[in-house]
Amino acid sequence: MQAIKAPAAARHPAVFDREDWLLPFVPLMRHGDLQTIAGRYWPTAPDERRRPAQSRLFRTEADTQVLARLNLQRTESRAGPRPTVLAVHGLTACDRAPYMLAAGRPAREAGFDLIRLNVRNCGGTEHLSPTLYHSGLTVDLRCVVEQLAPRPLFLLGFSMGGNMALKLAGEWGENPPEHVRAACAISAPIRLDVCSRHIGKPRNRIYERRFLRQLRATMMRKSRCMPERYPQPDFSDVDSIWKFDDKFTAPSFGFRDAADYYARCSAAGFLERIRVPALAIQAEDDPFIPFDAFRDRVFATNPWIRLLAQPHGGHVAFLSRQGARFWAQAQAIRFFEAVGRSDRDKPAIESSSSLPCPAAP
């Protein structure tokens, strides 16, 4: 296990003064592609009859709502609002992505509520927003975080969601919300340009084709839902994610092109400003994200963020031979627990622990 730390004298978050929250990782397989594929199909479905998820719509802009699935503890917390993990999925995924579901058990066993948030347009919600989404679109996550106050909140982002979580933490800078305790990003593409080029390499073509199929399907659903705003899309010249972002994503949000979008929305440009305890979990054999993207001096100079690197683990997989099968989710929750224990100097927040859940569409 490789942990890149700031110099001891520069550390500020108390959680990084100790390492008793680190979990050993013994990879089930030592190949990034095998980890990635196995992680995608490993059984994770929860028992919805015993622990049904509730649904809630959050309004984030005048014309936009996002859908979340809430896995809440049955018992009330006598200590006030229950600590809550807010999880955000990756590109073309939704709240039922295997890695999102795999966060349920460790969160529940540690006493956390879990909220699985769908990025706008995801999870069957194309009709709830007039826009598309992109990897740096933090406005919805920011609004949901604000509406969840005063619950002690821990952000958990996977892949694209990890980029969003770290970028938002950097956007808050010196003034993060009082109820946000920590953030953890698993397999986050913190340099979007580098990752887009990398997934376009011949060895990753099978992955890129899958993403493109899903992105095209999203555009087609959007066109059927809002034909005047999104006429029948032409994909004839779109044979890479870079070209998709250049033709559809970038102009939809006012970026000059894909390169401008990537430059302005990569979390790497915001890491220096993070002032909440943040953990980045990354595998060196991730087939989507070259580890060079994480060779950034910020992990040694900003005491608020720590990189936890593993030689093996693939992309949002980290299947373990020992202990919890989904090691990254267990490690994230263990980190959140440690932050909670070390965060005793913050003033208590008094409020009801109930969370209303309007019906989903």
Secondary structure, DSSP 8 states (H G I E B T S, - for coil): -EEE---GGG--SGGGG--TT-----BS-S-HHHHHHHHHHS-----TTTS--EEEEEEEETTEEEEEEEE--SS--TTSS--EEEEE--TT--TT-HHHHTTHHHHHHTT-EEEEE--TT-SS-GGG-SS---TT--HHHHHHHHHTTTS-EEEEEETHHHHHHHHHHHHHTT---TTEEEEEEES--SSHHHHHHHHTSGGGHHHHHHHHHHHHHHHHHHHHH-TTTS-----TT--SHHHHIIIIIHHHTT-SSHHHHHHHH-GGGGGGG--S-EEEEEETT-SSS-GGGG--THHHH-TTEEEEEES--TTTT-BBSSS-SBHHHHHHHHHHHHHHHH-TTS---------------
